[in-house]
Amino acid sequence: MLTSIRPDRDAVALAVSGLLGGLLLWLLGLHTQGGHPFSASWVTLVPLTAMAAAELLRRNAPRTALAVGTLALVADQFTRGSLATILMFTDVMYAAVLYGTPAAARRLPVATLLVTVASTIGFLAWFRKPEALLIGLVIGLVSFIPALTGVSVRSHRAAADAARLAAAQTARLAEMDRTQAVIAERARMARELHDMVANHLSAVAIHSTAALSIDDPETSRNALKVIRENSVEGLAEMRRLIGLLREGSQDDTPAAAPTLAALDTLIEQTNANGASGGLVCTLEDTRDPGADALPTPVELAAYRIVQESLTNTLKHAAPGPVVVRLGRSGELLTVEVTSVFGSRTGPTAPGSGAGLVGMRERVALLGGTFGAGAEPGGDGAKIWRVRAELPVREREMRE
């Protein structure tokens, strides 16, 4: 508690310098007035000492310092007066506005202005001489001007604090945005890498297992052929992705994103990879051929959803038809992939669940809806259905 009211170094320096200055003026016999009730020279030192004590409280207790300083200034008017007492009072008034409460900072300038105006009018009415205006001028210089200066300095400090706070908040928001951008970019890269490579690696895993488990030269030859094709295509996809990610690449040509026009090739590849598992994949496209072209993000998301769904059929689907359906109703593009749900004999590939997560994230980024799960089929058997509805105007709305 004692530490909180201990005067700071500036207050001590002002108090000591003011007191020593006043003592020097007193020793030299320099006073501001004469002919007052307490004309003894030593009496001038009493308000001087009280004002120096008020200086010690200028920052930690500005209200108390102003009260003591005001009483000392009034008392000084009944003595021979000291210029040091008046100068120290101006600093006390300035400190009361600068370090006081917000209410005091608002009220003191108004109060000192009213006192200045009232004193000027009063002395002018009393003395009835133009020289009385000088008294009001002195009162304004001693009280109103220091209060006005304190308000100005306080406003500048508040503005500087607000600017520093805004700068700190901006820096924090920028760091948060950077972190979110990095996370989003990493998630996008993970989706692209998974969707591009998982299909090929799943086919390699399934056919290599078949080649090892089935002792038939023709089956092994067909499996190795499929393995080689998917390995080459997977390596090409990997090289393309690495080329996009490599820093300092000199190739400024943008990589073409896959579109729904390439679904025929994807389905042919699925039929080749899934033939040994009894999968037959077909495409049903009910879209109007004359419809407007789809935005690139929608085309890419739809292609990746079909690609990942077909990859999952290679891993998990029971023998039977695999149907890819595309449709457009108004501003919605519908993508649906169905396959027979159930276990199958022969080699399979394990799944991590990342494919469904990636498809759901792609649809969510475009503001669409996504669903995947088993449901009853027409002939009593269960089917696995993946369905996504993508708004075709999503890109325009975001821009």
Secondary structure in CASP SS format (residue, H / E / C, confidence):
PFRMAT SS
TARGET T0000
AUTHOR 0000-0000-0000
METHOD secondary structure of the structure
MODEL  1
M C 1.00
L C 1.00
T C 1.00
S C 1.00
I C 1.00
R C 1.00
P C 1.00
D C 1.00
R H 1.00
D H 1.00
A H 1.00
V H 1.00
A H 1.00
L H 1.00
A H 1.00
V H 1.00
S H 1.00
G H 1.00
L H 1.00
L H 1.00
G H 1.00
G H 1.00
L H 1.00
L H 1.00
L H 1.00
W H 1.00
L H 1.00
L H 1.00
G C 1.00
L C 1.00
H C 1.00
T C 1.00
Q C 1.00
G C 1.00
G C 1.00
H C 1.00
P C 1.00
F C 1.00
S C 1.00
A C 1.00
S H 1.00
W H 1.00
V H 1.00
T H 1.00
L H 1.00
V H 1.00
P H 1.00
L H 1.00
T H 1.00
A H 1.00
M H 1.00
A H 1.00
A H 1.00
A H 1.00
E H 1.00
L H 1.00
L C 1.00
R C 1.00
R C 1.00
N C 1.00
A C 1.00
P H 1.00
R H 1.00
T H 1.00
A H 1.00
L H 1.00
A H 1.00
V H 1.00
G H 1.00
T H 1.00
L H 1.00
A H 1.00
L H 1.00
V H 1.00
A H 1.00
D H 1.00
Q C 1.00
F C 1.00
T C 1.00
R C 1.00
G C 1.00
S C 1.00
L H 1.00
A H 1.00
T H 1.00
I H 1.00
L H 1.00
M H 1.00
F H 1.00
T H 1.00
D H 1.00
V H 1.00
M H 1.00
Y H 1.00
A H 1.00
A H 1.00
V H 1.00
L H 1.00
Y H 1.00
G C 1.00
T C 1.00
P H 1.00
A H 1.00
A H 1.00
A H 1.00
R H 1.00
R H 1.00
L H 1.00
P H 1.00
V H 1.00
A H 1.00
T H 1.00
L H 1.00
L H 1.00
V H 1.00
T H 1.00
V H 1.00
A H 1.00
S H 1.00
T H 1.00
I H 1.00
G H 1.00
F H 1.00
L H 1.00
A H 1.00
W H 1.00
F H 1.00
R C 1.00
K C 1.00
P C 1.00
E C 1.00
A H 1.00
L H 1.00
L H 1.00
I H 1.00
G H 1.00
L H 1.00
V H 1.00
I H 1.00
G H 1.00
L H 1.00
V H 1.00
S H 1.00
F H 1.00
I H 1.00
P H 1.00
A H 1.00
L H 1.00
T H 1.00
G H 1.00
V H 1.00
S H 1.00
V H 1.00
R H 1.00
S H 1.00
H H 1.00
R H 1.00
A H 1.00
A H 1.00
A H 1.00
D H 1.00
A H 1.00
A H 1.00
R H 1.00
L H 1.00
A H 1.00
A H 1.00
A H 1.00
Q H 1.00
T H 1.00
A H 1.00
R H 1.00
L H 1.00
A H 1.00
E H 1.00
M H 1.00
D H 1.00
R H 1.00
T H 1.00
Q H 1.00
A H 1.00
V H 1.00
I H 1.00
A H 1.00
E H 1.00
R H 1.00
A H 1.00
R H 1.00
M H 1.00
A H 1.00
R H 1.00
E H 1.00
L H 1.00
H H 1.00
D H 1.00
M H 1.00
V H 1.00
A H 1.00
N H 1.00
H H 1.00
L H 1.00
S H 1.00
A H 1.00
V H 1.00
A H 1.00
I H 1.00
H H 1.00
S H 1.00
T H 1.00
A H 1.00
A H 1.00
L H 1.00
S H 1.00
I C 1.00
D C 1.00
D C 1.00
P H 1.00
E H 1.00
T H 1.00
S H 1.00
R H 1.00
N H 1.00
A H 1.00
L H 1.00
K H 1.00
V H 1.00
I H 1.00
R H 1.00
E H 1.00
N H 1.00
S H 1.00
V H 1.00
E H 1.00
G H 1.00
L H 1.00
A H 1.00
E H 1.00
M H 1.00
R H 1.00
R H 1.00
L H 1.00
I H 1.00
G H 1.00
L H 1.00
L H 1.00
R C 1.00
E C 1.00
G C 1.00
S C 1.00
Q C 1.00
D C 1.00
D C 1.00
T C 1.00
P C 1.00
A C 1.00
A C 1.00
A C 1.00
P C 1.00
T C 1.00
L H 1.00
A H 1.00
A H 1.00
L H 1.00
D H 1.00
T H 1.00
L H 1.00
I H 1.00
E H 1.00
Q H 1.00
T H 1.00
N H 1.00
A H 1.00
N H 1.00
G H 1.00
A H 1.00
S H 1.00
G H 1.00
G C 1.00
L E 1.00
V E 1.00
C E 1.00
T E 1.00
L E 1.00
E E 1.00
D E 1.00
T C 1.00
R C 1.00
D C 1.00
P C 1.00
G C 1.00
A C 1.00
D C 1.00
A C 1.00
L C 1.00
P C 1.00
T H 1.00
P H 1.00
V H 1.00
E H 1.00
L H 1.00
A H 1.00
A H 1.00
Y H 1.00
R H 1.00
I H 1.00
V H 1.00
Q H 1.00
E H 1.00
S H 1.00
L H 1.00
T H 1.00
N H 1.00
T H 1.00
L H 1.00
K H 1.00
H H 1.00
A C 1.00
A C 1.00
P C 1.00
G E 1.00
P E 1.00
V E 1.00
V E 1.00
V E 1.00
R E 1.00
L E 1.00
G E 1.00
R E 1.00
S E 1.00
G C 1.00
E C 1.00
L E 1.00
L E 1.00
T E 1.00
V E 1.00
E E 1.00
V E 1.00
T E 1.00
S E 1.00
V E 1.00
F C 1.00
G C 1.00
S C 1.00
R C 1.00
T C 1.00
G C 1.00
P C 1.00
T C 1.00
A C 1.00
P C 1.00
G C 1.00
S C 1.00
G C 1.00
A H 1.00
G H 1.00
L H 1.00
V H 1.00
G H 1.00
M H 1.00
R H 1.00
E H 1.00
R H 1.00
V H 1.00
A H 1.00
L H 1.00
L C 1.00
G C 1.00
G C 1.00
T E 1.00
F E 1.00
G E 1.00
A E 1.00
G E 1.00
A E 1.00
E E 1.00
P E 1.00
G C 1.00
G C 1.00
D C 1.00
G C 1.00
A C 1.00
K E 1.00
I E 1.00
W E 1.00
R E 1.00
V E 1.00
R E 1.00
A E 1.00
E E 1.00
L E 1.00
P E 1.00
V C 1.00
R C 1.00
E H 1.00
R H 1.00
E H 1.00
M H 1.00
R H 1.00
E C 1.00
END
